[in-house]
Amino acid sequence: MKRSRITTTLLPWHELLHKACRELGWSPHVFWQATPRELEMALNPPGRQDTHSLSRSTLDSLLRQFPDEQEPHHHD
């Protein structure tokens, strides 16, 4: 089954649902009743260091390594 490009680029719903159920003990019903902001606050409460955040220097390095504008790939 193919996922729609829109559903995978806006928010990773499947991963968020899995994380909410596993880490927070939420049922799917509770998950779908929560707003995106409530979910964010529950998964990343104030004062908790987000281990997935990037520093500015890391982001700049990644942008240099993988620029948005690349030469088109030529298929032979």
Sequence and secondary structure as in RCSB ss.txt:
>XXXX:A:sequence
MKRSRITTTLLPWHELLHKACRELGWSPHVFWQATPRELEMALNPPGRQDTHSLSRSTLDSLLRQFPDEQEPHHH
D
>XXXX:A:secstr
    HHHHHH  HHHHHHHIIIII   HHHHHHS HHHHHHHHS TTS  TT   HHHHHHHHHHS SS      
 
